[in-house]
């Protein structure tokens, strides 16, 4: 995974000859974005369906620094962070 935790994908259309660039969040960033929205009541998901073992704790710890305290507290409450 790149340092910014996004996959950079460039798609090239053969018919039009144009290229389009997309950024897709890695699993940890996507999870943190969902928890961020959850912390504001803008999103819901079944936390029990998340396999904590598939998330890289080092990436979570690094990325959470970019989020508000309420997001970090929610992660701690549900024991995603030690």
C-alpha positions, 0 to 999 in steps of 0.5 A: 500500500502506498504511504498515503494509504490510497491506491492510485489507479489510472484507467485508459479508455481505448475508444476515446483515448482519454485517461481517468485517474482514481484514488481508492482508499485502503482498508484502514482508511475506508474503515476510519472514514466509516467510523468518522461518519458514524461518530457524527451520526451520518452513517451506520454499520455493523461493527461486529462484522468487521474482522479486526485482525484484517486491519493493520494496527500500525496504519490505524494508529498513524491514520487516526492522527488525522481524525477528530478526537471523537473518532478516536474515542469511538475506536477505543470504545469498541476496542479497535485501538488499544 
